[in-house]
Amino acid sequence: MRWKISEFEEVDVVEELDSLGHRTGVEIEGDSGPAAEQLGDAIRKPFNPELIDVITRNPTVDLLLSRLRGEQLDLQPDFQRRAGIWKPRAKSRLIESLLLRIPLPTFYAAEGDDEVWSIVDGIQRLTSIVEFIEPALIDSEPMRLTDLEYLDGDFDGASFEDLPGRLQTRLRETELVVHLIRRGTPEEVKFNIFARINIGGLPLSQQELRHALIPGKGRSILRDWAESDAFRSATGHSVRSERMADREMILRFLAFRLTDPHTYAEDDFDRFLRESMRRLNTLSSGEVDRLWLQFEKAMHAAEDIFGGYAFRKLDRRGRGRRLPINKALFEAVAVNLAISSNGRIDILVHRQHKVEKAFQSLMREVDFQAAISQGTGDRTKVRYRFAAVRDTLAEVAEA
């Protein structure tokens, strides 16, 4: 992970870059720099070390396929950390390694209360194996080997069914190494362990961890909303999805629609987001639809009021050079617009120039800058920024 610093008069912004060095379109929060990324979730509460239960298993490929068949293995097929890496050539070389009896790197998984294994590291490797041997399990087309290095003369273009029986058996009986964190291990410890895992030298982001370890329909809600025209348009199509920053933004919006930000009293923001993601899994379809209408309204309103500068810090020049999206500003503005009446939104759109001036003034307040830049999960800062945005919008609308 690299960090790019841009200076714009009064505003210093650090923008996250993805694993390929591209801008993500999202400002990194002051308490989430490289050190925090490396250390992951801090363990804030005492825990009993005897509750930590990590074991090493050596299941065969066939056993993992059996677990997947019985819905006891969670692959999260949409969990793609680096787009474009797993091309047909890379998948084929992986299968070739198994055929040549070359050991694969270790897999990491967490065991849920229902004994389902959630794969955290090795998802794409395991998905490639399933795609070749039993593609129907992941609704995939049969994979054919291509561009092999050593076996190209014999098996180039071959599917699993084309392999001799002895090689099919070899693949199915291949043993893999899986480090499994057993259920009962304290959650903060579990997240801390996985946050320390380097995959290709790039630690998992907190939202990637939530996605991997909290299965349920909340995943699809965040994915669908992140891919919606309303969200993409309001954010200027500028938020890259690779590290799931877009899904975290939406989760933060939903978290503060399910919990009143003005009464927020948590001392661990990441735990609050994890609990909120679990709450998404319990929502009825009617509740999801109601929240979606509020979210959609907020996205359209933000775009109509702020244009291409929605959810971004403003300096003295106002609509000068665009800064990246600020997560804390996103949640505060989006939630306040979501609960605003249509009449008030119409007034704000009509007075958008005054709204912009008011927000420029707000950005110059030291306390507000701190509330959207550093330690944004602090309960005092959460309450402050939501109240400040609420009061600023009210002052313009009621003037």
ZAMI-324566 format. One record per residue (C-alpha): residue in one letter; residue number from 1; x, y, z. Coordinates in pm, whole numbers. Example, Ala and Ser with C-alpha at 12.3 -4.5 7.8 and 13.67 -1.06 7.14 Angstrom:
! ZAMI-324566
<resn A&resi 1&east 1230&north -450&up 780>
<resn S&resi 2&east 1367&north -106&up 714>
//
This chain:
! ZAMI-324566
<resn M&resi 1&east 0&north 0&up 0>
<resn R&resi 2&east 128&north 347&up -87>
<resn W&resi 3&east -12&north 680&up 24>
<resn K&resi 4&east -30&north 994&up -190>
<resn I&resi 5&east -38&north 1333&up -19>
<resn S&resi 6&east -201&north 1629&up -193>
<resn E&resi 7&east -209&north 1981&up -53>
<resn F&resi 8&east -493&north 2219&up -132>
<resn E&resi 9&east -449&north 2543&up 64>
<resn E&resi 10&east -601&north 2463&up 407>
<resn V&resi 11&east -678&north 2100&up 327>
<resn D&resi 12&east -423&north 1819&up 344>
<resn V&resi 13&east -558&north 1498&up 197>
<resn V&resi 14&east -405&north 1152&up 191>
<resn E&resi 15&east -558&north 937&up -81>
<resn E&resi 16&east -540&north 560&up -73>
<resn L&resi 17&east -382&north 384&up -370>
<resn D&resi 18&east -469&north 28&up -465>
<resn S&resi 19&east -227&north -260&up -511>
<resn L&resi 20&east -151&north -154&up -867>
<resn G&resi 21&east -77&north 207&up -769>
<resn H&resi 22&east -408&north 349&up -896>
<resn R&resi 23&east -601&north 610&up -700>
<resn T&resi 24&east -898&north 459&up -519>
<resn G&resi 25&east -1093&north 786&up -514>
<resn V&resi 26&east -1129&north 770&up -135>
<resn E&resi 27&east -945&north 970&up 129>
<resn I&resi 28&east -769&north 760&up 391>
<resn E&resi 29&east -870&north 849&up 744>
<resn G&resi 30&east -604&north 983&up 977>
<resn D&resi 31&east -623&north 686&up 1210>
<resn S&resi 32&east -601&north 433&up 926>
<resn G&resi 33&east -255&north 488&up 785>
<resn P&resi 34&east 1&north 225&up 691>
<resn A&resi 35&east 75&north 128&up 1051>
<resn A&resi 36&east -291&north 71&up 1124>
<resn E&resi 37&east -330&north -130&up 805>
<resn Q&resi 38&east -41&north -352&up 909>
<resn L&resi 39&east -159&north -407&up 1265>
<resn G&resi 40&east -526&north -434&up 1181>
<resn D&resi 41&east -791&north -433&up 1447>
<resn A&resi 42&east -656&north -328&up 1785>
<resn I&resi 43&east -748&north -557&up 2074>
<resn R&resi 44&east -906&north -318&up 2324>
<resn K&resi 45&east -1058&north -555&up 2577>
<resn P&resi 46&east -887&north -821&up 2790>
<resn F&resi 47&east -944&north -1176&up 2670>
<resn N&resi 48&east -859&north -1523&up 2789>
<resn P&resi 49&east -562&north -1650&up 2580>
<resn E&resi 50&east -686&north -2005&up 2639>
<resn L&resi 51&east -986&north -1923&up 2418>
<resn I&resi 52&east -761&north -1884&up 2113>
<resn D&resi 53&east -799&north -2201&up 1913>
<resn V&resi 54&east -605&north -2221&up 1586>
<resn I&resi 55&east -549&north -2559&up 1426>
<resn T&resi 56&east -390&north -2681&up 1104>
<resn R&resi 57&east -591&north -2915&up 885>
<resn N&resi 58&east -483&north -3104&up 572>
<resn P&resi 59&east -807&north -3167&up 385>
<resn T&resi 60&east -801&north -3316&up 38>
<resn V&resi 61&east -943&north -3122&up -253>
<resn D&resi 62&east -1226&north -3378&up -261>
<resn L&resi 63&east -1311&north -3306&up 104>
<resn L&resi 64&east -1330&north -2931&up 39>
<resn L&resi 65&east -1551&north -2995&up -263>
<resn S&resi 66&east -1772&north -3205&up -37>
<resn R&resi 67&east -1794&north -2922&up 216>
<resn L&resi 68&east -1881&north -2679&up -62>
<resn R&resi 69&east -2146&north -2917&up -191>
<resn G&resi 70&east -2297&north -2936&up 158>
<resn E&resi 71&east -2281&north -2556&up 206>
<resn Q&resi 72&east -2017&north -2597&up 477>
<resn L&resi 73&east -1757&north -2394&up 288>
<resn D&resi 74&east -1796&north -2022&up 210>
<resn L&resi 75&east -1596&north -1907&up -93>
<resn Q&resi 76&east -1756&north -1561&up -138>
<resn P&resi 77&east -1703&north -1571&up -515>
<resn D&resi 78&east -1745&north -1193&up -548>
<resn F&resi 79&east -1451&north -1131&up -311>
<resn Q&resi 80&east -1195&north -1020&up -568>
<resn R&resi 81&east -908&north -830&up -412>
<resn R&resi 82&east -710&north -748&up -725>
<resn A&resi 83&east -899&north -739&up -1049>
<resn G&resi 84&east -732&north -897&up -1349>
<resn I&resi 85&east -483&north -1125&up -1170>
<resn W&resi 86&east -667&north -1452&up -1213>
<resn K&resi 87&east -670&north -1479&up -1590>
<resn P&resi 88&east -711&north -1821&up -1764>
<resn R&resi 89&east -333&north -1858&up -1782>
<resn A&resi 90&east -289&north -1811&up -1405>
<resn K&resi 91&east -572&north -2054&up -1328>
<resn S&resi 92&east -425&north -2312&up -1564>
<resn R&resi 93&east -77&north -2281&up -1414>
<resn L&resi 94&east -232&north -2342&up -1071>
<resn I&resi 95&east -392&north -2667&up -1191>
<resn E&resi 96&east -64&north -2761&up -1359>
<resn S&resi 97&east 113&north -2717&up -1023>
<resn L&resi 98&east -127&north -2965&up -866>
<resn L&resi 99&east -76&north -3211&up -1148>
<resn L&resi 100&east 300&north -3180&up -1098>
<resn R&resi 101&east 257&north -3230&up -721>
<resn I&resi 102&east 392&north -2882&up -643>
<resn P&resi 103&east 255&north -2771&up -301>
<resn L&resi 104&east 30&north -2466&up -292>
<resn P&resi 105&east 64&north -2184&up -37>
<resn T&resi 106&east -127&north -2215&up 290>
<resn F&resi 107&east -498&north -2136&up 306>
<resn Y&resi 108&east -653&north -1946&up 599>
<resn A&resi 109&east -1011&north -1991&up 718>
<resn A&resi 110&east -1241&north -1909&up 1009>
<resn E&resi 111&east -1495&north -2148&up 1153>
<resn G&resi 112&east -1844&north -2010&up 1214>
<resn D&resi 113&east -2090&north -2112&up 1483>
<resn D&resi 114&east -2254&north -2347&up 1233>
<resn E&resi 115&east -1913&north -2504&up 1153>
<resn V&resi 116&east -1901&north -2339&up 811>
<resn W&resi 117&east -1548&north -2257&up 703>
<resn S&resi 118&east -1511&north -1903&up 567>
<resn I&resi 119&east -1204&north -1888&up 344>
<resn V&resi 120&east -1017&north -1561&up 397>
<resn D&resi 121&east -686&north -1621&up 219>
<resn G&resi 122&east -689&north -1851&up -83>
<resn I&resi 123&east -1035&north -1775&up -217>
<resn Q&resi 124&east -921&north -1725&up -575>
<resn R&resi 125&east -693&north -2030&up -569>
<resn L&resi 126&east -969&north -2252&up -434>
<resn T&resi 127&east -1224&north -2103&up -672>
<resn S&resi 128&east -996&north -2188&up -966>
<resn I&resi 129&east -970&north -2549&up -847>
<resn V&resi 130&east -1348&north -2577&up -814>
<resn E&resi 131&east -1397&north -2414&up -1154>
<resn F&resi 132&east -1180&north -2683&up -1312>
<resn I&resi 133&east -1296&north -2994&up -1125>
<resn E&resi 134&east -1663&north -2924&up -1043>
<resn P&resi 135&east -1768&north -2591&up -1199>
<resn A&resi 136&east -2140&north -2647&up -1139>
<resn L&resi 137&east -2080&north -2586&up -767>
<resn I&resi 138&east -2010&north -2219&up -839>
<resn D&resi 139&east -2235&north -2185&up -1146>
<resn S&resi 140&east -1934&north -2161&up -1375>
<resn E&resi 141&east -1861&north -2288&up -1722>
<resn P&resi 142&east -1613&north -2579&up -1741>
<resn M&resi 143&east -1258&north -2450&up -1738>
<resn R&resi 144&east -1003&north -2562&up -1996>
<resn L&resi 145&east -629&north -2557&up -1946>
<resn T&resi 146&east -436&north -2309&up -2153>
<resn D&resi 147&east -82&north -2178&up -2190>
<resn L&resi 148&east 72&north -2448&up -1971>
<resn E&resi 149&east 445&north -2441&up -1902>
<resn Y&resi 150&east 537&north -2810&up -1879>
<resn L&resi 151&east 231&north -3007&up -1983>
<resn D&resi 152&east 121&north -2802&up -2282>
<resn G&resi 153&east 183&north -3077&up -2538>
<resn D&resi 154&east -43&north -3328&up -2366>
<resn F&resi 155&east -312&north -3126&up -2193>
<resn D&resi 156&east -342&north -2783&up -2354>
<resn G&resi 157&east -713&north -2722&up -2407>
<resn A&resi 158&east -812&north -3010&up -2180>
<resn S&resi 159&east -1100&north -3001&up -1934>
<resn F&resi 160&east -1110&north -3208&up -1615>
<resn E&resi 161&east -1312&north -3476&up -1793>
<resn D&resi 162&east -1041&north -3501&up -2061>
<resn L&resi 163&east -773&north -3597&up -1807>
<resn P&resi 164&east -680&north -3962&up -1754>
<resn G&resi 165&east -847&north -4117&up -1451>
<resn R&resi 166&east -521&north -4135&up -1255>
<resn L&resi 167&east -471&north -3757&up -1290>
<resn Q&resi 168&east -832&north -3685&up -1195>
<resn T&resi 169&east -772&north -3890&up -881>
<resn R&resi 170&east -443&north -3710&up -817>
<resn L&resi 171&east -620&north -3375&up -822>
<resn R&resi 172&east -904&north -3492&up -598>
<resn E&resi 173&east -666&north -3651&up -345>
<resn T&resi 174&east -427&north -3355&up -328>
<resn E&resi 175&east -390&north -3242&up 32>
<resn L&resi 176&east -402&north -2869&up 106>
<resn V&resi 177&east -281&north -2692&up 420>
<resn V&resi 178&east -552&north -2490&up 596>
<resn H&resi 179&east -493&north -2286&up 912>
<resn L&resi 180&east -835&north -2278&up 1075>
<resn I&resi 181&east -932&north -2035&up 1351>
<resn R&resi 182&east -1192&north -2226&up 1548>
<resn R&resi 183&east -1518&north -2087&up 1675>
<resn G&resi 184&east -1487&north -1958&up 2029>
<resn T&resi 185&east -1177&north -1755&up 1954>
<resn P&resi 186&east -1254&north -1393&up 2062>
<resn E&resi 187&east -1376&north -1197&up 1761>
<resn E&resi 188&east -1131&north -908&up 1812>
<resn V&resi 189&east -846&north -1160&up 1816>
<resn K&resi 190&east -982&north -1334&up 1506>
<resn F&resi 191&east -997&north -1008&up 1312>
<resn N&resi 192&east -655&north -906&up 1436>
<resn I&resi 193&east -500&north -1233&up 1318>
<resn F&resi 194&east -649&north -1206&up 970>
<resn A&resi 195&east -558&north -838&up 942>
<resn R&resi 196&east -193&north -941&up 981>
<resn I&resi 197&east -204&north -1181&up 689>
<resn N&resi 198&east -20&north -1042&up 389>
<resn I&resi 199&east -170&north -1154&up 60>
<resn G&resi 200&east 71&north -1059&up -215>
<resn G&resi 201&east 222&north -808&up 29>
<resn L&resi 202&east -110&north -624&up 73>
<resn P&resi 203&east -296&north -658&up 405>
<resn L&resi 204&east -670&north -707&up 397>
<resn S&resi 205&east -874&north -392&up 453>
<resn Q&resi 206&east -1122&north -392&up 741>
<resn Q&resi 207&east -1417&north -412&up 501>
<resn E&resi 208&east -1259&north -705&up 319>
<resn L&resi 209&east -1235&north -880&up 655>
<resn R&resi 210&east -1597&north -803&up 741>
<resn H&resi 211&east -1701&north -936&up 403>
<resn A&resi 212&east -1500&north -1253&up 447>
<resn L&resi 213&east -1601&north -1331&up 804>
<resn I&resi 214&east -1963&north -1213&up 823>
<resn P&resi 215&east -2164&north -1413&up 568>
<resn G&resi 216&east -2526&north -1340&up 490>
<resn K&resi 217&east -2743&north -1121&up 274>
<resn G&resi 218&east -2566&north -810&up 402>
<resn R&resi 219&east -2293&north -888&up 150>
<resn S&resi 220&east -2530&north -871&up -144>
<resn I&resi 221&east -2698&north -554&up -11>
<resn L&resi 222&east -2365&north -372&up 5>
<resn R&resi 223&east -2256&north -507&up -333>
<resn D&resi 224&east -2580&north -417&up -511>
<resn W&resi 225&east -2598&north -69&up -363>
<resn A&resi 226&east -2232&north -3&up -445>
<resn E&resi 227&east -2301&north -99&up -807>
<resn S&resi 228&east -2617&north 112&up -827>
<resn D&resi 229&east -2641&north 404&up -1068>
<resn A&resi 230&east -2746&north 631&up -782>
<resn F&resi 231&east -2428&north 571&up -579>
<resn R&resi 232&east -2191&north 569&up -874>
<resn S&resi 233&east -2334&north 888&up -1016>
<resn A&resi 234&east -2337&north 1074&up -682>
<resn T&resi 235&east -1971&north 983&up -624>
<resn G&resi 236&east -1873&north 1079&up -977>
<resn H&resi 237&east -1785&north 719&up -1071>
<resn S&resi 238&east -1461&north 784&up -886>
<resn V&resi 239&east -1461&north 519&up -613>
<resn R&resi 240&east -1270&north 207&up -710>
<resn S&resi 241&east -1423&north -112&up -572>
<resn E&resi 242&east -1106&north -317&up -541>
<resn R&resi 243&east -1059&north -279&up -165>
<resn M&resi 244&east -1433&north -251&up -93>
<resn A&resi 245&east -1415&north 114&up 14>
<resn D&resi 246&east -1746&north 166&up -168>
<resn R&resi 247&east -1912&north -109&up 38>
<resn E&resi 248&east -1773&north 32&up 360>
<resn M&resi 249&east -1920&north 372&up 277>
<resn I&resi 250&east -2262&north 218&up 226>
<resn L&resi 251&east -2227&north 11&up 543>
<resn R&resi 252&east -2151&north 328&up 738>
<resn F&resi 253&east -2462&north 494&up 595>
<resn L&resi 254&east -2675&north 196&up 693>
<resn A&resi 255&east -2513&north 169&up 1036>
<resn F&resi 256&east -2620&north 525&up 1116>
<resn R&resi 257&east -2969&north 471&up 982>
<resn L&resi 258&east -3004&north 169&up 1210>
<resn T&resi 259&east -2843&north 357&up 1502>
<resn D&resi 260&east -2914&north 723&up 1577>
<resn P&resi 261&east -2576&north 899&up 1535>
<resn H&resi 262&east -2672&north 1159&up 1797>
<resn T&resi 263&east -2692&north 884&up 2060>
<resn Y&resi 264&east -2391&north 687&up 1933>
<resn A&resi 265&east -2197&north 567&up 2237>
<resn E&resi 266&east -1964&north 292&up 2109>
<resn D&resi 267&east -1596&north 281&up 2203>
<resn D&resi 268&east -1495&north 57&up 1910>
<resn F&resi 269&east -1603&north 183&up 1568>
<resn D&resi 270&east -1496&north -129&up 1383>
<resn R&resi 271&east -1695&north -351&up 1617>
<resn F&resi 272&east -1993&north -118&up 1565>
<resn L&resi 273&east -1964&north -170&up 1188>
<resn R&resi 274&east -1935&north -546&up 1230>
<resn E&resi 275&east -2248&north -553&up 1445>
<resn S&resi 276&east -2426&north -333&up 1192>
<resn M&resi 277&east -2333&north -571&up 911>
<resn R&resi 278&east -2483&north -856&up 1111>
<resn R&resi 279&east -2799&north -650&up 1157>
<resn L&resi 280&east -2827&north -625&up 778>
<resn N&resi 281&east -2857&north -1004&up 771>
<resn T&resi 282&east -3169&north -984&up 991>
<resn L&resi 283&east -3356&north -712&up 801>
<resn S&resi 284&east -3680&north -800&up 626>
<resn S&resi 285&east -3715&north -727&up 254>
<resn G&resi 286&east -3954&north -445&up 345>
<resn E&resi 287&east -3696&north -284&up 573>
<resn V&resi 288&east -3428&north -314&up 307>
<resn D&resi 289&east -3657&north -154&up 49>
<resn R&resi 290&east -3739&north 133&up 287>
<resn L&resi 291&east -3370&north 199&up 354>
<resn W&resi 292&east -3290&north 177&up -17>
<resn L&resi 293&east -3545&north 449&up -99>
<resn Q&resi 294&east -3384&north 673&up 165>
<resn F&resi 295&east -3036&north 598&up 31>
<resn E&resi 296&east -3140&north 660&up -328>
<resn K&resi 297&east -3303&north 990&up -229>
<resn A&resi 298&east -2988&north 1095&up -46>
<resn M&resi 299&east -2764&north 1012&up -342>
<resn H&resi 300&east -2979&north 1208&up -589>
<resn A&resi 301&east -3008&north 1501&up -346>
<resn A&resi 302&east -2632&north 1514&up -284>
<resn E&resi 303&east -2562&north 1518&up -655>
<resn D&resi 304&east -2825&north 1785&up -721>
<resn I&resi 305&east -2692&north 2006&up -441>
<resn F&resi 306&east -2315&north 1955&up -461>
<resn G&resi 307&east -2270&north 1831&up -818>
<resn G&resi 308&east -1937&north 1657&up -869>
<resn Y&resi 309&east -1813&north 1775&up -529>
<resn A&resi 310&east -2052&north 1573&up -316>
<resn F&resi 311&east -1892&north 1411&up -9>
<resn R&resi 312&east -1560&north 1586&up -66>
<resn K&resi 313&east -1376&north 1845&up 138>
<resn L&resi 314&east -1393&north 2198&up 0>
<resn D&resi 315&east -1123&north 2462&up 27>
<resn R&resi 316&east -1148&north 2835&up -31>
<resn R&resi 317&east -1182&north 2786&up -403>
<resn G&resi 318&east -1494&north 2574&up -356>
<resn R&resi 319&east -1534&north 2398&up -687>
<resn G&resi 320&east -1169&north 2398&up -777>
<resn R&resi 321&east -972&north 2077&up -803>
<resn R&resi 322&east -1176&north 1781&up -675>
<resn L&resi 323&east -1049&north 1606&up -365>
<resn P&resi 324&east -1119&north 1235&up -306>
<resn I&resi 325&east -1435&north 1116&up -132>
<resn N&resi 326&east -1425&north 1148&up 247>
<resn K&resi 327&east -1598&north 854&up 423>
<resn A&resi 328&east -1697&north 1044&up 736>
<resn L&resi 329&east -1838&north 1329&up 529>
<resn F&resi 330&east -2021&north 1080&up 311>
<resn E&resi 331&east -2205&north 921&up 602>
<resn A&resi 332&east -2289&north 1254&up 771>
<resn V&resi 333&east -2420&north 1422&up 455>
<resn A&resi 334&east -2597&north 1113&up 320>
<resn V&resi 335&east -2778&north 1031&up 645>
<resn N&resi 336&east -2888&north 1391&up 699>
<resn L&resi 337&east -3022&north 1414&up 345>
<resn A&resi 338&east -3193&north 1076&up 378>
<resn I&resi 339&east -3404&north 1199&up 669>
<resn S&resi 340&east -3475&north 1542&up 516>
<resn S&resi 341&east -3816&north 1614&up 372>
<resn N&resi 342&east -3852&north 1647&up -4>
<resn G&resi 343&east -3951&north 2009&up 47>
<resn R&resi 344&east -3632&north 2088&up 236>
<resn I&resi 345&east -3422&north 1914&up -30>
<resn D&resi 346&east -3591&north 2123&up -301>
<resn I&resi 347&east -3495&north 2438&up -109>
<resn L&resi 348&east -3136&north 2321&up -68>
<resn V&resi 349&east -3109&north 2244&up -439>
<resn H&resi 350&east -3246&north 2590&up -519>
<resn R&resi 351&east -2992&north 2744&up -277>
<resn Q&resi 352&east -2703&north 2520&up -371>
<resn H&resi 353&east -2460&north 2813&up -397>
<resn K&resi 354&east -2541&north 2909&up -36>
<resn V&resi 355&east -2500&north 2546&up 71>
<resn E&resi 356&east -2155&north 2540&up -87>
<resn K&resi 357&east -2052&north 2861&up 91>
<resn A&resi 358&east -2182&north 2728&up 421>
<resn F&resi 359&east -1983&north 2406&up 380>
<resn Q&resi 360&east -1670&north 2597&up 285>
<resn S&resi 361&east -1709&north 2786&up 613>
<resn L&resi 362&east -1771&north 2460&up 801>
<resn M&resi 363&east -1454&north 2308&up 654>
<resn R&resi 364&east -1252&north 2592&up 805>
<resn E&resi 365&east -1359&north 2496&up 1157>
<resn V&resi 366&east -1078&north 2306&up 1325>
<resn D&resi 367&east -1313&north 2082&up 1523>
<resn F&resi 368&east -1508&north 1981&up 1214>
<resn Q&resi 369&east -1191&north 1911&up 1016>
<resn A&resi 370&east -1076&north 1685&up 1298>
<resn A&resi 371&east -1415&north 1513&up 1314>
<resn I&resi 372&east -1394&north 1406&up 949>
<resn S&resi 373&east -1020&north 1342&up 928>
<resn Q&resi 374&east -878&north 1174&up 1238>
<resn G&resi 375&east -1020&north 927&up 1485>
<resn T&resi 376&east -1354&north 946&up 1305>
<resn G&resi 377&east -1500&north 660&up 1508>
<resn D&resi 378&east -1466&north 852&up 1835>
<resn R&resi 379&east -1814&north 897&up 1982>
<resn T&resi 380&east -1767&north 1272&up 2038>
<resn K&resi 381&east -1652&north 1327&up 1681>
<resn V&resi 382&east -1934&north 1114&up 1539>
<resn R&resi 383&east -2198&north 1317&up 1721>
<resn Y&resi 384&east -2026&north 1645&up 1637>
<resn R&resi 385&east -2000&north 1593&up 1262>
<resn F&resi 386&east -2358&north 1470&up 1224>
<resn A&resi 387&east -2489&north 1763&up 1428>
<resn A&resi 388&east -2271&north 2013&up 1239>
<resn V&resi 389&east -2394&north 1892&up 899>
<resn R&resi 390&east -2754&north 1888&up 1023>
<resn D&resi 391&east -2731&north 2243&up 1158>
<resn T&resi 392&east -2554&north 2373&up 847>
<resn L&resi 393&east -2822&north 2236&up 614>
<resn A&resi 394&east -3096&north 2367&up 844>
<resn E&resi 395&east -2948&north 2717&up 855>
<resn V&resi 396&east -2944&north 2739&up 475>
<resn A&resi 397&east -3291&north 2589&up 430>
<resn E&resi 398&east -3455&north 2801&up 699>
<resn A&resi 399&east -3281&north 3131&up 626>
//
